[in-house]
């Protein structure tokens, strides 16, 4: 089960006193793209709503729980602030599941389908953490297999990122 290897981090903070000025809203996380390419600065925003009271750290996973069919999973490369409707996740034990594999698992078709099947609410659909925790996942059984898979997936991601930069360069 997903919940036996991944935990939700509850790092409630005072945004005015938090060490990072970066604010990540649900709209900053793109569909099926765990790279967070945009964000706001809390100093220039002026007002942060009361829901923006969660602090995340580099290499944690952000999951937008509203409208899960949009498949919004972010893998952070910095610390920042997010709303309480964005779940902050990380591995329970790095020896059981590598943290850097979680975004790939969460964007897999099987995980997305199971999370969508647990949607609640009509106008503003959402998924509870308990529903995510009950999702069956398959993970490689050894650290060596996970390291090999991680290296492969991240190299594919790097190639994709290079293609995106090349495409942007060609447009210019």
N, C-alpha and C positions, 0 to 999 in steps of 0.2 A: 504494500500500500504506500502511496505517495507520502502520507502523513507519518509513516514509520521511518522515513529517511530525510524528510524535509520539514523544517519548523518555520512557523510564522514569528517574526521578530516584533515585539511590542515596545518600541522605543519612542514613547510619548515625550515630546519636547516642547519647550517654549520657543517658538520660531525667532523671536527677537533676540534671544540669548544663544541660539544654536551657532556652532562654529562655522557652518557653511551658509553662504548667501544664495546658493543654487536652489531653485524651486522647480520641481518636475510635476507638471499637471498630466492628467490622463491623455490629453491631446498631444503631448510631447512624445508619447510612445506610439510608434507606428505599427500597423498590422504586420504580423509575421517578420518583424525586424527588431531584434533585441538591442540594437545600437540606439542609444538615446542621443539624437542629433540636435535637438533643440531643448531649451529650458529658459527659465526667467531668472532674474536677479531680484531677491526680496527687497533690496533697497530701491530699485526702480519701479517695482510693482505698486508700491504705496500701501496697498491693503491686501492682506492675506486673509481669506475666509477662515472661520473657526475650525474647519475640517483639516486645515494644513497644520497638523501638529505631530507629524511622525518624522523622525530622523532616520535616514539610511546611510550606510557606509559603502565605500568602494567594494566592488565584487559581490554585492548582494543583488538579489533578483527582485524586481518590481513587477507585480501582477495587478493589472487594472481589473477589479472585480465587477465593475459595471459593464454591461454589454459584452459578456465573454465571447460572443461570436466574432468580435473584432480581433481576437487573438493578440492582445497587447501584453507582451512580456518584455521587460527591459533588463539588461545586464549592466550594472552601473560601473563606470570607470572613474567615479568621483563620489564624494559625500554630498548629501543634500536633504531637502525637505519635500515631503509628499503628503497627500491627503490620506485620511484614515480609511478611505475606500480603496486605496492602493495597498495591497499586501506586500510587506517586505519579507522575503524568504531567504533561507540559506540551508545548507546541508546540516544535519544533526551531527554526523560523523564523517569527516573527510575520508576515512579509511573504508567506509561502506559505500558512499556515493560522493564523487568529486563535485564540488560546487559548480565548476565550469561546465558540467554536463546538464545541469538542471534546466537552463533555458532551452536547450535542444529537446529535452523530454517534454517540456511544457508546450512547445510549438509543434510537437508531433501530432499527426492527424488523430490518433487514438486518444491522446490526452484532451485535445480540443473537443472532440466529439463527446467524450464523457463529461467534460465540464459544462458543455452546452446542454446536455441532457438533464443537468441538475439546476437549470436556471429557475429563479423565482421572480415574482413581480411581473407586471404587465407593461406599464408605461416606461419604467426604468428597470429593466431586467438586471439581475445580479446573481452571483454565485457566492455561497458561504464557504468559509475556509474548511469547515467540517466536510462539506461535499467534495472539495478538492482532496482532502486527506484520505478519503475512501477510494480514490481512483487507483486501480491496479496498474502498476508500471513494471516494465522489465528493464533490469540494469545488468551490465556485465558483472560477473561474480568476483573477479579479481582486480586488484589495483592495476596490475599490468595491462589487462584488457581495457580497463577504463582509461588508462593513460594513452594507450594506442588509439582508442576511439576518439578521445578528446583532441589529440594531436591532428587526426584526420579531419574531424569536423571543424576545428578552428582554422586549419589550413584552407579548407573549402571556403570558410567565411572570409578569410583574408583575400583570397582570389576574388570573391564577390565584391568586397570593399574596394579592391584595386580597379575592378571593372566599373564600379560606380564613379570613382574619381576620374577614370579615363573618359567615361561618357560625359561627365561635367566639363572636363577639359576640352573635349571635342566640340561641345556646344558653344563654349567661349570662343 
